[in-house]
Amino acid sequence: SQTIHQWPATLVQPVGSPLSLECTVEGTSNPNLYWYRQAAGRGLQLLFYSVGIGQISSEVPQNLSASRPQDRQFILSSKKLLLSDSGFYLCAWSVRGQVFGSPLHFGNGTRLTVT
Amino acid sequence: QQQVKQSPQSLIVQKGGISIINCAYENTAFDYFPWYQQFPGKGPALLIAIRPDVSEKKEGRFTISFNKSAKQFSLHIMDSQPGDSATYFCAASIKVGPLGTGANNLFFGTGTRLTVIP
């Protein structure tokens, strides 16, 4: 069966510090990968998605970047964190190539607090 | 702009009762409508999903009703249990990225916090 791992679970970082959140998927090959952010009282918002190694698309302009160095590894980064980057970050995967709606499967997230 | 509107914000139901959560959308390009259940500190877990060419889908105690002409869909939880207490999100999916990859963006509602009283 497929599993998705995200770490760390919680993170407290000062403003201006760098960020690196990692996500790995097991049990599937060549998945589509996603980073979402969940703000308090709001739904999730797509930040980045990737359909293959080195292929990254951004949905919203922001202080963050993403990379996919390996097939099942997705990394969310920032060079200098802002207070507004605080939130709950979720990694997700879906089956590549599915014609009709493909469910996204989420990890357990990283709670980031920028102080 | 919220692409998917969800109501109510919170819901309290007695054990054994029916929980109903409603969602509405405007974009007719959405092609897939999943519901997610989220417990505190956890990621959302897929509960049930429906395509727009189907009016109803039932899985156990969970049923999605879908009204394409009204652009509305709802989740019914029958025989609600205390273990169902969680936040529920509706979502609508649209394809993104290169054709054939199947990548999709989910637009989520703002969530409904369900509490089932024993």
Interface residues (C-beta under 8 A of the other chain):
Chain A: Q6 N32 G41 R42 G43 L44 Q45 L46 Y49 V51 G52 S57 E59 L90 A92 S94 V95 R96 G97 Q98 V99 F100 G101 S102 P103 L104 H105 F106 G107 N108 G109 R111
Chain B: Q2 V4 Q6 D31 Y32 F33 P34 Y36 G41 K42 G43 P44 A45 L46 A49 R51 F89 A91 S93 V96 G97 P98 G100 T101 G102 A103 N104 N105 L106 F107 F108 G109 T110 G111
